[in-house]
């Protein structure tokens, strides 16, 4: 999952995207100061997932 946080003069909005391509396309269209974050889930209870 990808999250874009957009700051403008009057507010802050957060958008969620499933793919990197989707967030990059939206980045081109959306006005304001933008931060893109990739959200990675890790199940810490599963010791095999930590390498």
LINMOMO-V532854 format. One line per field, one symbol per residue. ss: DSSP state (H for helix, E for strand, L for the rest). psi: psi as a letter, one per 40 degrees, with the letter a starting at -180 (. if undefined). A space follows every 50 residues. Layout:
BEGIN
ss: ???
psi: ???
END
This chain:
BEGIN
ss: LEEEEEELLLLEEEEEELLHHHHHHHHHHLLLEEEEEELLLLLLLLHHHL L
psi: iihhhhhadeihihiiididdddddddddhiihihhhhhhhhheehdeeh .
END
